Amino acid sequence: MIRNYLKIAWRNLIKNKGITFINTVGLSLGICCFILIALFVTDEVSYDRFHEKADQIYRINSDILFGGTEMHMAVSSDPMGATLKKDYPEVEEYTRIYASEGSKLIRKGTELIDEYAIAYVDSTFFNVFTFPALKGNPKTALKAPNTVVLSKKAAIKYFNGVDTAIGEALEVNNTLYKVTAIIEDMPKNSHFHLDVLLSMANVDYNFGDYLSHNFHTYIVLKEGADYKKFNNNFREVIAKYSLPQISQFTNIKSIEDIESSGNKLEYSLIPLTDIHLHSTQNIELSTNGSIKYVYIFSAVALFILLIACTNFMNLTTARSSGRAKEVGIRKVLGTEKKSLVLQFLSESTLIVVLAHSIAIIFVFLSLEWFNNVSGKEISIKALLQPQFLIFLILLPFVVGPLAGIYPAFFLSKFQPISVLKGTLSKGGNKNSLRNFLVIFQFTTSIILIIGTIVVYQQLNHIQTTDVGFNKDQVLIVDNSGLTNETRKSLKSEIEQFPEVKSASFAGYIPVSQSARSDTTFNTGSVNTADNGFNMQYWRADYEYIETMGMELIAGRNFSRSFGTDSTAIIINEKAVALTGFDDPIGKKLYKTIGKDDKIVYTIIGVVKNFNFESLRQDVGPLSLRLGDNSWRTAYRFNTADVEGFISKIRNKYEAVSSELSFTYSFLDDSYLDMYQQEKRIGTIALIFTVLAVIIAALGLFGLATYIAEQRTKEIGIRKVLGASTAIIVKILSRDFIKLIVFAFCIATPFAWWFMSSWLRDFAFRIQLNWWVFGLTGIITLLIAIITLSFQTIRAAVANPIKSLKTE
């Protein structure tokens, strides 16, 4: 029986090649989009789940509010992990990652390579995390000082192989480390990616300070422990360990003192498997994703699939009149309704299986392109994973009935007598469901179009907004590995180039992932909870403000003419607001450097607020003090021959050191790198929006075909009575336009709510303008009119004699 159904189904598909082609293409595109987004979502939710104890591992987050400065950090103090393990039996193990020192120079033969995927870790690192070993025993590999564990990639990079690396010495920043173990490369779906793991014993740090937060700390809780309840213990930890250190240089004696002054010191645990999608902390080890985008793209995937299924329903019912006599004859011959339903479901499933096969081919062909767009590294093997393979096998047998259930029951309900008499009476109002489907298609499409326009508006705003410094035509050159004398000499020589307007040592630059240093200042000589506040504390030279294109709005810059500038400080407008000074120039700020010692700074200038983090965050308080930060040099230049300018600088650097690789970047590129996620989201949204609109247009074409067929005789009569082609096109299109307008009215408030919610992630954001919605409405109407024009004009110009000759 099934074989017979499939044979008849195949013959019908071959017979109606045009409709079959449109159906298949629409479904193929819909299923392809659905699979690609499913791969994206599956990859996003898989982060850090490969560790054996993934469900027991938690990271300690810090949330601090002091003097109006709010900090949300993915780091905590260095003794926090050990303290929790010592005091609370629920804690099985802890480990720390110290990555605050940034990149390091590693020697390979005569070459020095700047390595960024490097950090110090505790010897317990492999007791917490699961990374398979290729050589050596990672659990004991980092117990001694001057030891290092390499990834497979790093072993090949520095020693040309795994076997040749083990036991060898690796020179890192002029210190030799023994390679004691080799591990597999860390999976891409990890929230950190390190290739060189150095022993924590080599860190030069003032350990034991509960108030200095620089370590990513992870703990393993015993099975069954509730991490939310465990969070309550942090209040006790603060009272027992943090407060004694705070009270040494302030009048704060209790947690109540902190809270009564409007300040906050809190710690909390976040599950390891939640970090990638749910963490909103600063100082992450890599760029995280967002659960919001997972939800959005999951909804988009489902909507695109439903739009494709809707197309199938519309196109199938559009051909209903061609199948009406077939149904009538089969019913007269005794075919049951159940058999007809199964017959039509077989046809829909066959089309879906065919479309599904084509969609798999589309996925294979587009996966590399999709990876480039989304920033992923999803391989074809992901399709062959057991869970995803089951999903792929079941998909056509879910989509098939979903797409075919309405057409099957619709066609099977034809009354044989009415059909064979030439009247197609289906009973009831069938327009309601079809109208709903068109409204659903275009409501979704309009929301996607508005969303895409708003995303690109915000990205343009990010690129063009005044961020308080001039990011254009600034070259940043890495000085790692050079002596201070060489750095100064190179800077002086290159400053003489005619292309160079100014040059500055710029270890601190106003983009995320650059060097950061925050500390506590007080407006009074006696430290209290009321006069203290945290702010960024950057070292800058005399040319820094000019080179970065910042603006002094009060006072003066650092000057070699003033010998007292070693204790001078320049603050931004935000810091001025926190001090409460009406006229800050000449006022004093106090920085505690020990139990009793203080440095007294004199404010000599105020710099206009500039965004030193992304535009997702408000500008925080910041200070500049005279000092050396020469590990990078910034050159503000003015030339059209950028390549030639870089070549001249490269020659200068290579002349003083043939071992070092010349590494540079542009400040504007570094700035835009902060918004890679938004750029990728915008590109993905644009692509899937276009595809959704194309699929929706196919559905509208199907419905136009159906209506034109239903009204063939009406059109013929109107033409005989003198109706023009324009009037007939207007009559046929009018109802569709009403549906599009109705869809627009539904979509607009939803789109406004969704995009307002998305924009709230940015402290600096655009306003939602009415013209965005108006433009979307015009675009949608134009798409609908163009789609309708082909079929309505074709029906309007048809010879009325052909449609009326049977009457």
WOHU-V622733 format. One record per residue. N is the residue number from 0. SS is DSSP state (~ for helix, > for strand, _ for the rest). PSI is psi in degrees with one decimal (999 if undefined). D_LAST is the distance of its C-alpha to the last C-alpha in Angstrom with 1 decimal. Layout:
<<N:SS:PSI:D_LAST> <N:SS:PSI:D_LAST>>
//
This chain:
<<0:_:-49.6:39.7> <1:~:-39.8:40.1> <2:~:-39.5:40.3> <3:~:-40.9:37.0> <4:~:-46.4:35.3> <5:~:-38.0:36.7> <6:~:-46.2:35.7> <7:~:-40.6:32.0> <8:~:-44.0:32.3> <9:~:-40.5:33.8> <10:~:-39.8:31.1> <11:~:-36.4:28.4> <12:~:-43.0:30.5> <13:~:-36.4:31.0> <14:~:-39.9:27.3> <15:_:69.4:26.5> <16:~:-40.4:29.5> <17:~:-52.1:28.5> <18:~:-39.1:28.0> <19:~:-41.8:31.0> <20:~:-47.7:33.1> <21:~:-44.6:32.3> <22:~:-47.7:32.9> <23:~:-43.5:36.1> <24:~:-45.5:37.5> <25:~:-47.6:36.9> <26:~:-38.5:38.5> <27:~:-46.6:41.3> <28:~:-44.1:42.2> <29:~:-45.3:42.2> <30:~:-39.2:44.3> <31:~:-47.4:46.6> <32:~:-42.8:47.3> <33:~:-43.5:47.9> <34:~:-43.7:50.4> <35:~:-45.2:52.2> <36:~:-36.5:52.7> <37:~:-39.5:53.6> <38:~:-43.0:56.3> <39:~:-49.3:57.5> <40:~:-42.9:57.7> <41:~:-41.0:59.4> <42:~:-42.2:62.0> <43:~:-41.1:62.7> <44:~:-3.1:63.3> <45:_:-2.9:65.5> <46:_:130.0:68.3> <47:_:13.2:71.8> <48:_:-4.3:70.7> <49:_:-11.3:72.4> <50:_:142.3:75.8> <51:_:-37.3:77.3> <52:_:30.5:78.3> <53:~:-39.5:75.3> <54:~:-5.1:74.8> <55:~:-3.7:78.4> <56:>:134.9:78.9> <57:>:147.2:78.9> <58:>:146.6:79.8> <59:>:122.2:82.0> <60:>:151.0:80.5> <61:>:134.0:82.6> <62:>:114.0:81.6> <63:>:133.8:84.2> <64:>:116.9:84.4> <65:>:119.2:87.7> <66:_:30.9:88.5> <67:_:-4.0:84.9> <68:>:123.1:84.0> <69:>:132.3:81.5> <70:>:129.5:81.3> <71:>:108.3:78.9> <72:>:148.5:80.2> <73:_:9.7:79.5> <74:_:161.5:83.3> <75:>:-176.3:86.2> <76:>:155.7:90.0> <77:_:-33.6:91.7> <78:_:-1.5:93.6> <79:~:-45.5:90.6> <80:~:-47.4:89.5> <81:~:-37.8:93.0> <82:~:-45.1:93.7> <83:~:-40.9:90.7> <84:~:-37.0:91.6> <85:~:-40.1:95.2> <86:~:-18.8:94.5> <87:_:116.4:91.4> <88:_:-15.7:91.2> <89:_:-20.3:87.4> <90:>:115.0:87.6> <91:>:-42.0:88.0> <92:>:161.1:88.1> <93:>:159.5:87.5> <94:>:158.3:87.2> <95:>:150.7:87.0> <96:>:127.1:85.5> <97:>:105.6:87.4> <98:_:15.9:85.3> <99:_:-18.6:86.7> <100:_:-5.4:88.7> <101:_:-149.7:85.6> <102:_:162.3:85.7> <103:>:154.5:88.8> <104:>:125.8:90.2> <105:>:133.6:90.5> <106:>:132.6:92.5> <107:>:100.6:91.1> <108:_:-120.5:93.9> <109:_:4.4:94.6> <110:>:141.4:91.4> <111:>:123.2:90.8> <112:>:131.5:87.3> <113:>:112.7:85.9> <114:>:123.1:84.4> <115:_:-29.1:82.1> <116:_:61.9:81.0> <117:>:143.7:84.5> <118:>:161.4:86.1> <119:>:138.2:89.0> <120:>:157.8:88.3> <121:_:159.8:90.5> <122:_:-17.2:91.7> <123:_:2.8:89.5> <124:~:-43.8:86.3> <125:~:-4.6:85.5> <126:~:-22.3:86.3> <127:~:-50.3:83.5> <128:_:151.4:80.9> <129:_:104.9:79.7> <130:_:111.8:79.8> <131:_:139.2:80.6> <132:>:138.4:83.9> <133:>:-33.9:84.3> <134:>:143.1:88.0> <135:_:179.7:90.7> <136:_:99.4:90.5> <137:~:-30.1:88.7> <138:~:-19.2:90.0> <139:~:-0.8:93.6> <140:~:-25.3:92.8> <141:_:18.8:93.2> <142:_:-32.7:96.2> <143:_:153.4:98.7> <144:_:162.9:98.8> <145:_:38.7:97.7> <146:>:154.8:95.1> <147:>:143.3:91.5> <148:>:132.2:88.4> <149:>:150.9:85.9> <150:>:166.0:82.3> <151:~:-42.7:81.4> <152:~:-42.4:80.0> <153:~:-36.5:83.2> <154:~:-41.2:85.4> <155:~:-38.9:83.7> <156:~:-42.4:83.7> <157:~:-22.1:87.5> <158:~:6.8:88.9> <159:_:18.9:86.4> <160:_:160.9:85.8> <161:_:-48.1:86.2> <162:_:-33.4:89.2> <163:_:-10.6:91.1> <164:_:-37.5:90.6> <165:_:129.8:92.1> <166:_:-8.7:95.7> <167:_:168.9:95.6> <168:>:134.8:96.5> <169:>:123.0:93.9> <170:>:116.5:95.2> <171:>:116.6:93.4> <172:_:46.8:94.7> <173:_:11.4:98.1> <174:>:135.6:98.4> <175:>:132.2:98.2> <176:>:138.1:96.1> <177:>:128.5:96.2> <178:>:111.4:92.9> <179:>:-12.2:93.1> <180:>:153.4:89.5> <181:>:131.3:86.2> <182:>:163.1:82.9> <183:_:153.0:79.3> <184:_:140.2:77.4> <185:_:133.7:76.1> <186:_:153.1:72.4> <187:_:-28.7:70.0> <188:_:47.7:68.8> <189:_:146.1:72.3> <190:_:-2.7:73.0> <191:_:151.5:76.0> <192:_:103.3:76.6> <193:_:137.5:80.3> <194:_:-21.3:81.8> <195:>:116.0:85.4> <196:>:111.6:87.0> <197:>:153.0:90.6> <198:>:134.9:93.1> <199:~:-22.6:93.3> <200:~:-16.3:97.0> <201:~:1.7:96.9> <202:_:127.8:95.4> <203:_:97.3:97.8> <204:_:149.0:96.9> <205:_:78.3:98.7> <206:_:151.3:97.6> <207:_:2.5:97.9> <208:_:112.4:96.4> <209:_:-7.0:94.0> <210:_:-1.9:92.9> <211:_:122.1:91.9> <212:>:101.8:88.3> <213:>:2.5:87.7> <214:>:130.1:86.8> <215:>:113.1:83.5> <216:>:129.2:84.7> <217:>:140.9:83.0> <218:>:154.7:84.1> <219:>:118.2:83.2> <220:>:150.8:83.1> <221:_:152.7:83.8> <222:_:135.5:80.9> <223:_:-11.3:79.7> <224:_:138.1:81.3> <225:_:110.9:79.1> <226:~:-28.1:79.2> <227:~:-38.7:78.1> <228:~:-36.1:81.2> <229:~:-29.1:83.3> <230:_:-26.4:82.5> <231:_:-22.3:84.7> <232:~:-20.6:87.7> <233:~:-29.2:87.5> <234:~:-39.6:88.9> <235:~:-39.7:92.0> <236:~:-43.1:92.2> <237:~:-45.5:92.1> <238:~:-37.4:94.8> <239:~:-35.0:97.0> <240:~:-39.8:96.7> <241:~:-43.4:95.0> <242:~:-41.4:96.7> <243:~:-35.2:100.3> <244:~:-37.7:99.3> <245:~:-41.7:97.6> <246:_:-13.7:100.6> <247:_:-28.4:102.9> <248:_:10.6:101.7> <249:_:175.7:100.0> <250:_:12.4:100.8> <251:_:124.3:97.9> <252:_:-11.8:99.3> <253:_:165.6:96.4> <254:~:-33.0:92.6> <255:~:-35.9:92.7> <256:~:-40.1:94.4> <257:~:-48.3:91.5> <258:~:-37.9:88.8> <259:~:-23.2:90.7> <260:_:4.6:90.9> <261:_:12.0:87.1> <262:_:175.8:87.3> <263:>:138.1:85.8> <264:>:108.2:86.8> <265:>:148.8:84.4> <266:>:151.7:83.6> <267:>:161.6:80.7> <268:>:140.8:79.3> <269:>:130.5:75.9> <270:>:141.6:74.6> <271:~:-42.1:74.7> <272:~:-6.9:71.0> <273:~:-11.6:70.0> <274:~:-48.2:71.8> <275:~:-39.0:69.2> <276:~:-21.5:66.3> <277:~:-12.2:68.2> <278:_:134.9:71.4> <279:_:19.1:71.6> <280:_:160.0:75.3> <281:>:169.0:77.0> <282:_:45.8:79.1> <283:_:158.6:76.8> <284:_:-19.7:77.6> <285:_:172.3:74.2> <286:_:127.0:71.0> <287:_:167.6:69.1> <288:_:-159.5:65.4> <289:_:130.4:63.8> <290:~:-26.6:62.1> <291:~:-42.1:59.9> <292:~:-31.5:58.3> <293:~:-45.3:57.9> <294:~:-44.2:56.0> <295:~:-49.0:53.9> <296:~:-30.5:53.0> <297:~:-43.6:52.3> <298:~:-41.4:49.8> <299:~:-43.7:48.3> <300:~:-45.7:48.0> <301:~:-42.5:46.3> <302:~:-41.6:43.9> <303:~:-40.5:43.0> <304:~:-41.8:42.3> <305:~:-36.7:40.2> <306:~:-42.5:38.2> <307:~:-40.8:37.6> <308:~:-37.1:36.5> <309:~:-40.5:34.2> <310:~:-45.1:32.6> <311:~:-44.3:32.0> <312:~:-46.8:30.3> <313:~:-43.6:28.0> <314:~:-34.3:27.2> <315:~:-46.1:26.7> <316:~:-25.3:24.3> <317:~:-28.0:22.5> <318:_:13.5:21.6> <319:~:-37.0:20.7> <320:~:-29.2:17.0> <321:~:-20.6:18.2> <322:~:-4.2:20.6> <323:~:-45.9:18.6> <324:~:-36.0:17.7> <325:~:-45.9:21.4> <326:~:-42.7:22.7> <327:~:-46.8:20.7> <328:~:-42.3:21.9> <329:~:-36.4:25.4> <330:~:-40.1:25.6> <331:~:-35.9:24.6> <332:_:2.3:27.4> <333:_:8.5:29.8> <334:_:130.3:30.2> <335:_:158.0:31.8> <336:~:-37.9:30.9> <337:~:-40.2:34.3> <338:~:-37.8:33.6> <339:~:-41.4:30.3> <340:~:-45.6:32.2> <341:~:-38.0:35.0> <342:~:-48.8:32.6> <343:~:-33.6:31.0> <344:~:-35.2:34.5> <345:~:-41.4:35.8> <346:~:-45.9:33.3> <347:~:-40.2:34.3> <348:~:-37.5:38.0> <349:~:-43.2:37.7> <350:~:-42.5:36.2> <351:~:-40.7:39.0> <352:~:-43.6:41.7> <353:~:-46.5:40.5> <354:~:-36.6:40.5> <355:~:-40.8:43.8> <356:~:-42.4:45.4> <357:~:-38.8:44.3> <358:~:-39.0:45.5> <359:~:-40.6:48.9> <360:~:-42.6:49.1> <361:~:-41.7:48.3> <362:~:-45.9:51.1> <363:~:-44.1:53.6> <364:~:-29.4:52.8> <365:~:-2.8:53.0> <366:~:-42.7:55.8> <367:~:-44.1:58.6> <368:~:-42.5:56.7> <369:~:-38.8:56.1> <370:~:-41.2:59.8> <371:~:-40.4:60.8> <372:~:-43.0:58.5> <373:~:-9.4:59.5> <374:_:19.5:63.1> <375:_:171.1:62.9> <376:_:52.5:64.1> <377:_:129.5:61.6> <378:_:164.4:61.8> <379:~:-27.5:59.3> <380:~:-24.9:61.7> <381:~:-31.8:60.4> <382:~:-21.7:57.1> <383:~:2.1:59.2> <384:_:140.5:61.2> <385:~:-48.5:60.7> <386:~:-42.3:59.1> <387:~:-32.4:56.8> <388:~:-41.7:55.9> <389:~:-42.4:54.9> <390:~:-43.9:52.8> <391:~:-39.7:51.0> <392:~:-41.0:50.4> <393:~:-23.9:49.0> <394:~:-50.6:46.9> <395:~:-26.5:43.8> <396:~:-5.6:43.8> <397:~:-45.0:43.9> <398:~:-37.7:41.4> <399:~:-59.3:39.0> <400:~:-35.4:38.4> <401:~:-44.1:38.6> <402:~:-30.1:35.8> <403:~:-7.2:33.7> <404:~:-43.5:34.3> <405:~:-50.3:31.5> <406:~:-36.0:28.8> <407:~:-48.7:30.0> <408:~:-33.0:29.8> <409:~:-49.3:26.6> <410:~:-36.1:24.8> <411:~:-13.0:26.7> <412:_:0.7:25.5> <413:_:136.5:21.8> <414:_:120.4:21.1> <415:~:-39.6:20.2> <416:~:-45.6:18.3> <417:~:-40.6:16.1> <418:~:-47.3:15.6> <419:~:-19.3:14.9> <420:~:-10.4:12.4> <421:_:2.2:10.5> <422:_:125.0:12.3> <423:_:90.2:15.3> <424:_:115.6:17.9> <425:_:-11.7:21.3> <426:_:128.0:23.2> <427:_:173.2:25.5> <428:_:105.8:25.5> <429:_:-10.7:25.4> <430:~:-28.2:25.8> <431:~:-48.2:29.4> <432:~:-44.3:30.7> <433:~:-40.1:28.9> <434:~:-42.3:30.2> <435:~:-42.0:33.6> <436:~:-41.3:33.6> <437:~:-43.4:32.8> <438:~:-42.9:35.5> <439:~:-46.5:37.9> <440:~:-48.7:37.4> <441:~:-26.0:38.0> <442:~:-47.0:40.8> <443:~:-44.6:42.6> <444:~:-40.6:42.1> <445:~:-41.9:43.3> <446:~:-43.6:46.4> <447:~:-40.7:47.1> <448:~:-46.8:46.7> <449:~:-45.0:49.0> <450:~:-43.9:51.5> <451:~:-42.8:51.7> <452:~:-43.6:52.3> <453:~:-41.6:55.0> <454:~:-45.9:56.7> <455:~:-31.1:57.0> <456:~:-44.6:58.2> <457:~:-39.8:60.9> <458:~:-40.0:61.9> <459:~:-38.4:62.2> <460:~:-41.8:64.3> <461:~:-39.7:66.5> <462:~:-26.4:67.1> <463:~:-12.9:67.7> <464:_:152.8:69.4> <465:_:110.4:73.1> <466:_:7.5:74.8> <467:_:-2.3:78.3> <468:_:161.2:79.3> <469:_:104.9:78.3> <470:_:-5.6:76.8> <471:_:142.4:76.0> <472:_:49.8:78.3> <473:>:118.1:80.5> <474:>:128.4:81.6> <475:>:120.0:82.9> <476:>:132.3:85.3> <477:>:129.5:86.6> <478:_:8.7:90.4> <479:_:136.2:90.8> <480:_:-10.9:93.8> <481:_:149.5:95.6> <482:_:159.8:98.9> <483:~:-38.4:99.1> <484:~:-41.9:101.3> <485:~:-40.6:98.8> <486:~:-47.2:95.9> <487:~:-39.4:97.8> <488:~:-45.4:98.9> <489:~:-44.4:95.4> <490:~:-44.2:94.1> <491:~:-41.3:96.8> <492:~:-45.1:96.2> <493:~:-28.1:92.4> <494:~:-23.4:92.8> <495:_:-11.2:94.4> <496:_:138.7:91.3> <497:_:-23.4:89.9> <498:_:-18.7:86.4> <499:>:123.7:87.7> <500:>:-37.5:87.7> <501:>:162.3:89.2> <502:>:147.1:89.8> <503:>:145.5:90.4> <504:>:124.0:91.0> <505:_:61.0:87.8> <506:_:-34.2:87.9> <507:_:120.3:86.0> <508:_:151.4:82.7> <509:_:55.9:80.1> <510:_:154.6:77.4> <511:_:155.3:76.8> <512:_:7.1:78.6> <513:_:179.9:81.5> <514:_:144.3:85.0> <515:_:147.6:85.4> <516:_:114.9:88.5> <517:>:150.0:88.6> <518:>:170.5:91.7> <519:>:132.9:93.1> <520:>:157.9:94.8> <521:>:148.1:96.6> <522:_:-8.4:97.3> <523:_:159.8:100.7> <524:_:-21.8:103.6> <525:_:121.4:103.4> <526:_:126.0:100.1> <527:_:167.7:98.2> <528:_:-19.9:94.7> <529:_:-24.4:94.2> <530:_:8.2:95.2> <531:>:151.8:93.8> <532:>:153.9:90.5> <533:>:143.9:89.0> <534:>:160.6:87.8> <535:>:145.6:87.2> <536:>:89.5:90.5> <537:>:141.2:90.0> <538:>:134.3:92.7> <539:>:152.4:92.2> <540:_:-174.1:94.3> <541:_:-29.5:95.1> <542:_:2.3:92.1> <543:~:-50.9:89.5> <544:~:-41.5:88.0> <545:~:-45.1:87.8> <546:~:-37.9:86.3> <547:_:-5.8:83.6> <548:_:35.2:82.8> <549:_:167.5:83.6> <550:_:122.6:84.8> <551:>:125.2:88.1> <552:>:-7.8:87.7> <553:>:151.6:91.2> <554:>:-148.7:94.6> <555:_:171.5:95.1> <556:_:170.4:94.4> <557:_:144.7:96.9> <558:_:141.9:99.6> <559:_:-13.6:102.4> <560:_:-15.3:104.6> <561:_:111.0:104.6> <562:~:-16.9:106.7> <563:~:1.6:105.5> <564:~:-7.6:101.9> <565:~:-22.4:102.4> <566:~:22.8:102.0> <567:>:155.2:99.4> <568:>:141.3:95.8> <569:>:131.2:92.6> <570:>:161.0:90.0> <571:>:175.1:86.4> <572:~:-36.2:85.1> <573:~:-42.5:83.9> <574:~:-37.6:87.4> <575:~:-43.5:88.9> <576:~:-36.8:86.7> <577:~:-31.9:88.0> <578:~:-29.5:91.7> <579:_:6.2:91.4> <580:_:129.3:93.6> <581:_:-42.9:93.0> <582:_:98.1:94.7> <583:_:-19.2:94.7> <584:_:125.2:96.8> <585:_:-10.7:100.2> <586:_:160.7:99.4> <587:>:144.2:100.3> <588:>:142.4:98.2> <589:>:131.2:99.8> <590:>:120.3:98.8> <591:>:130.1:100.6> <592:_:4.0:101.6> <593:_:-167.6:103.7> <594:_:-38.3:105.2> <595:_:-14.8:107.3> <596:_:146.4:106.5> <597:>:151.8:104.1> <598:>:130.6:103.0> <599:>:119.4:102.9> <600:>:144.7:100.3> <601:>:127.1:100.2> <602:>:119.8:96.9> <603:>:-13.9:97.0> <604:>:160.7:93.4> <605:>:124.0:89.9> <606:>:142.6:86.9> <607:_:142.0:83.5> <608:_:134.4:81.2> <609:_:147.7:79.5> <610:_:105.9:77.0> <611:_:-4.7:78.9> <612:_:-174.6:76.3> <613:_:166.2:72.5> <614:_:2.7:70.6> <615:_:-20.3:69.7> <616:_:149.9:73.2> <617:_:158.1:75.2> <618:_:129.6:78.2> <619:_:170.9:81.2> <620:_:142.5:84.9> <621:>:145.5:86.5> <622:>:150.5:89.9> <623:>:131.0:91.3> <624:>:153.3:95.0> <625:>:125.2:96.9> <626:_:178.5:97.0> <627:_:123.7:96.1> <628:_:53.7:92.6> <629:_:14.8:93.0> <630:_:-9.5:90.8> <631:>:149.0:88.1> <632:>:135.0:88.5> <633:>:132.7:85.9> <634:>:116.9:85.9> <635:>:124.3:84.1> <636:>:167.0:83.4> <637:_:93.3:82.0> <638:_:149.6:80.9> <639:_:-22.2:77.8> <640:_:73.7:79.2> <641:~:-42.1:78.8> <642:~:-42.2:79.1> <643:~:-38.4:82.4> <644:~:-45.3:83.7> <645:~:-39.4:83.0> <646:~:-40.1:84.6> <647:~:-42.5:87.8> <648:~:-41.3:88.0> <649:~:-44.8:87.4> <650:~:-38.4:90.3> <651:~:-44.3:92.6> <652:~:-43.0:91.7> <653:~:-22.7:92.0> <654:~:-29.3:95.3> <655:~:-19.1:96.9> <656:_:109.6:95.3> <657:_:-12.2:93.8> <658:_:-34.9:93.2> <659:>:140.0:90.7> <660:_:137.2:87.0> <661:_:114.4:86.0> <662:_:129.5:83.4> <663:>:165.8:81.7> <664:>:168.0:78.7> <665:>:140.0:77.3> <666:~:-39.7:77.4> <667:~:-34.4:73.9> <668:~:-41.9:72.5> <669:~:-37.0:74.5> <670:~:-46.7:73.1> <671:~:-25.9:69.5> <672:~:-23.8:70.3> <673:_:-17.7:70.6> <674:_:26.5:66.8> <675:~:-41.2:65.6> <676:~:-45.7:63.8> <677:~:-38.7:61.9> <678:~:-43.2:61.1> <679:~:-41.9:59.7> <680:~:-41.7:57.7> <681:~:-43.0:56.2> <682:~:-45.8:55.3> <683:~:-43.9:53.8> <684:~:-42.0:51.9> <685:~:-45.9:50.5> <686:~:-49.3:49.4> <687:~:-26.0:47.7> <688:~:-45.7:46.1> <689:~:-45.2:44.5> <690:~:-41.2:43.2> <691:~:-40.5:41.9> <692:~:-41.2:40.1> <693:~:-45.0:38.6> <694:~:-40.8:37.4> <695:~:-37.6:36.0> <696:~:-37.4:34.2> <697:~:-40.0:32.6> <698:~:-40.9:31.5> <699:~:-38.1:30.0> <700:~:-41.1:28.2> <701:~:-43.4:26.8> <702:~:-37.0:25.6> <703:~:-39.4:24.1> <704:~:-45.0:22.1> <705:~:-49.4:20.9> <706:~:-41.4:19.9> <707:~:-40.7:18.1> <708:~:-40.8:16.1> <709:~:-29.9:15.3> <710:_:22.7:14.4> <711:~:-48.0:12.4> <712:~:-36.6:9.3> <713:~:-41.8:12.1> <714:~:-42.4:13.9> <715:~:-45.0:11.3> <716:~:-44.2:11.0> <717:~:-39.4:14.8> <718:~:-39.8:15.4> <719:~:-35.9:13.7> <720:_:3.8:15.8> <721:_:5.8:18.8> <722:_:138.0:19.6> <723:_:166.2:22.1> <724:~:-40.7:22.3> <725:~:-41.2:25.4> <726:~:-40.9:23.7> <727:~:-41.4:20.9> <728:~:-41.4:23.6> <729:~:-42.9:25.6> <730:~:-43.5:22.9> <731:~:-30.5:22.3> <732:~:-22.7:26.1> <733:~:-47.8:27.4> <734:~:-36.8:27.1> <735:~:-42.7:28.7> <736:~:-38.4:31.5> <737:~:-40.6:32.2> <738:~:-40.2:32.7> <739:~:-43.4:35.1> <740:~:-41.6:37.0> <741:~:-42.9:37.3> <742:~:-39.9:38.5> <743:~:-41.6:41.1> <744:~:-35.1:42.4> <745:~:-41.9:43.0> <746:~:-34.3:44.4> <747:~:-52.5:46.9> <748:~:-35.9:49.4> <749:~:-46.1:49.3> <750:~:-41.0:50.0> <751:~:-43.1:52.7> <752:~:-46.3:54.4> <753:~:-47.6:54.3> <754:~:-30.8:55.6> <755:~:-40.9:58.2> <756:~:-42.3:59.5> <757:~:-41.2:59.6> <758:~:-22.7:61.5> <759:_:-15.0:64.1> <760:_:-13.9:65.5> <761:_:128.1:66.8> <762:_:-31.5:69.7> <763:_:109.4:68.7> <764:_:163.3:64.9> <765:_:165.3:62.3> <766:_:142.0:60.7> <767:_:114.0:57.0> <768:_:148.5:55.6> <769:~:-31.3:52.5> <770:~:-24.7:51.4> <771:~:-43.7:50.9> <772:~:-39.3:48.2> <773:~:-43.9:46.7> <774:~:-41.1:46.7> <775:~:-41.3:45.1> <776:~:-41.7:42.3> <777:~:-45.7:41.7> <778:~:-44.9:41.8> <779:~:-42.9:39.3> <780:~:-41.7:36.9> <781:~:-43.7:37.2> <782:~:-44.1:36.6> <783:~:-44.1:33.5> <784:~:-43.3:32.2> <785:~:-42.2:32.9> <786:~:-42.5:31.2> <787:~:-30.6:28.1> <788:~:-43.7:28.0> <789:~:-50.4:27.1> <790:~:-39.6:23.9> <791:~:-40.9:22.9> <792:~:-39.6:23.6> <793:~:-42.1:21.8> <794:~:-36.5:18.5> <795:~:-31.8:19.2> <796:_:-1.3:19.8> <797:_:151.0:16.8> <798:_:118.5:14.8> <799:~:-22.8:11.7> <800:~:-39.4:10.1> <801:~:-36.1:10.3> <802:~:-16.8:8.6> <803:~:-1.2:5.5> <804:_:-18.9:5.5> <805:_:-8.5:3.8> <806:_:999:0.0>>
//
